[in-house]
């Protein structure tokens, strides 16, 4: 199967252009806003719609700044050494989930102080809104024909050629694997798990454990960044960054259930 070349720009009006990747970000935040408002209206949620909107503003800032800084530090440090302004050239592409997650965590910490909530009270409420945004982001990667997978067998029914792959190999559409497991499946698990009262930190721990495990596994099907390759033995950068999430998620789950404190 050959993936057709898709123009990354949906339409242009003068100097203003709407790109597929930007549209996916927009859909992710709209979905988070709608789900957050729904959760806020549930009995004893402890949240208001205004608080949801305020947090999403800080989350948006955090994901952009953290995602870009994370990408440069984790994946593009050599390019930054050559060009200081590379850090600010977001239009050239390059965002890191792990950096974006740290940025959102920073936004959650600031919002928690501002609203007099605990940090994990904020993250446990917000985290179920995240996976669908990740799904949209990976779909954007697929449409752009970027971050493709490793070489696949010719008889594998999902194997495809990406237009920007100069080698022209049949590859795994790893972006779709990530959209499915890091996005939709993780959303279903975390959303229904958080629908009932859980110990504080448990929802946050489940997300870290679920995302870290899914990303670690899917990295076996994803082509490592050409300028990085494997970082430690057979481990890719994505696996190196996801391993602490798995460990951290397990620790939070153990801590949550060792001293259970129910949350709405």
N, C-alpha and C positions, 0 to 999 in steps of 0.2 A: 504494500500500500504506500502510495506517495502522498504526503501531506501537501496540499496546495499552498502556494505562496499567498499569504494573507497580508495585506497592507496594514502595518501597525497603527496607522492613523485612520480613524473611522470617517471623520470629515474635518475640513478646515474652513474657518471664516477669518480671512486676513491672517494676522499673526497668531490667532488662537486655533489650536488643534486639539481634538478629543482623540486620545489614543485608547486602544483596547485595554492596555494595562491600567491606565488611569480609570477607565470605566469599571474595571474589576475592583479597584480600591474603593470607588464610590459605592458600588453594590455591597461590598463588605461592610462599610460603615452604616449604610442605610439599613441593612439587615440587622446589624448589632443594635442600632437605635430602636428598631421596631421590637426586637426580642427583649431588649432592656426595659422598654416601656411596659411590655406585657408582664415581665417579672415584677416590676415596681408596683403594678396594680393588684398583685396577689396579696391576700391577707397577711399581715404581719411581716411584710417584706423589709420594712425599715428603710425603704428608698422612695423617692419621689421621681416623677418624670424630669423635673428640673435638675435633680442630682445626676440622673442618667445622662442628660445632655451635657452637663458640666464635665462629668468624667470623660465622656467620649471626646470632648475638645482636647483635654490633656492627653488622652490616649492617642489622638491623631498626631499631635505634636511629637509625642514620644516615639511613635512607630516610624515617623519620617526621619527624625534626627537619629534615633537609635539604630534604625534599619540601615541608614546610610553609613554612619560611623562604624557600625558592626561589619558591614561589607568591606569597607576600606581596611579595617584592622585585621579581619579574618581572611579575606580573599584578595585584597588589592593593595597590600602594603608596599610592594615593590613599585607599583604605578604611582602611589602617593609620594614615595621618595623621589621619583623623577619629576613629578608635577604637583606642587603644593595645592594648587587650585582644583586638583582632581577630586578632592573631598567634596567640593561644592557642585560638581558637574552631575547632578542627579539626572538630568535629561539624557545622559549617555547610558543610563541603566546601572543597575547594581544595588540591590537591597538584600539585607540579610534577615532571615526570620529571627535568629537568635539575638541579633542586635536590636531588632524591633521589639522583641519580648522584654529585653532589659529596659528599653525606652519606655514601654508601657508600664513596667514595674515601677520605674521612677515616677511616672505620672500617677500611678496608684498610691504611691507613698505620699506624694504632695497632696493629692485629693483627700487621703485619709486624715492627714493633719488638718487640712482646711475644714473638713466636714465633721471632725471629731469622731471618726470611725477608726476601728483597728485596721491594720494593713490587710490581714487575711479576711476580714469581713468584706472589704472591697474586692479583693481578688476572687473570693469564693462566689460573689455575686456576678462579677463581670466575665469570668472565664468561660461559662457556657455560651457566651455570645461570640467567642473568638473563632472556633473551628470553621464555621461557614465562610468567614472572611478569608481564612487560609485556603479554602476550596476555591473561592473565586480567584485568588491570586495565582494558584497553580493552573487554573484554566487560562488565565492571561498568559502565563509562560508557554502553555501549549499553543495558543493562537499565534503567539510571536515566534514559535518554532525555536525556542531557546531552552537551555537546561535539559536537553534530551537524555535518553538512557543509554546504557551500554549496548553493544552489538547483540542482536537477537537472532535466533534460528530462523531460517527462511520459511519454515513451515509453521511458525508461531502466528496465530491468527491476528494478533495485535501489532506485529512487527511493521514498522513503517520507516520511510525515508523522509528526513527533514530537509527542506530546501537549502538551509544555511549550512548544512553539513557537507563540507568539501569532499569528504571521503565517500559520500553517497552510500553509506552502510545502512542495512536494515537494523533498526534500533527499537528498544523498549520505549514506549511512551510513558516514561517514569513520571512526567508531570501529572498524567491522569491517575496513576497509582497513588501519588501523593494527594491529589484532589479527593480521591475516594476515601483513603484510610486516614490521612491526617486531617481531612476536612469532614466529609459527610459521616463516616462511621464514628469518628471521635466525637462529633457533635451529638449524635444519637446517644452514645454511651454517657457522656457528661451531662447532657440535658436531662435525661430521665433519672440519672443518679442524683442530680441536684434538685429534683422535683420534690423530694422528701427531706425532712430535717436530717442533717448530717453533722458530725462533729466539725468544729472549726478547723480549717486547713485541709480537710479531707477532699473537698472538690478541687482545690488547687493542686493537691498532691496527685489526684487521679489524672488531671490534665497533663501535668509534667511527665508522669509515668507513661500515659497513653501516647502522647506526641513523641516523646523520646524514643519509645520502643518502635513506633511506626516509622519514624524517620530513620532510625538506625537500620532497620530491616530493608527499607526501600533503597537506601544508599547502595545496596548490593546490585541494584538494577540501574542506578543512575551513573552516568559518565562523570568521573571526577573532573574537576576543573583542570584544563590542560596545563596551566602554569603552576599548578600545585601537585596534581597527582595524588598518590597515597601519602598521608602525612606521617603516620607511624606504622611501619610494616604494611598491612593490608587495610588499615583504617583510613578513611577519607576525612576531610575536615568536618563534613556534616556529622559523621559518627563520633569524632572527637568532641564536638560541641554538644551532641545529644546524650552522650554517656552521663555527664553530670546531671542532666535533667532526669534520667531514669533513677539515679541514686537519690537525688533530691526529692523526687516524687515518692519513692519508697519511704524515705525518712519522714516526710510530712504525714504520710498515711499512718505510719507507726505512731508518731507523736499524737496525731489526731485521735486515734482509737485507744491510746493508753490513758488519756485524760479526756474522755468525751465531753464536749460542751455543745449542746444542740444549737443549731441555727435554723432560722425560718427558711 
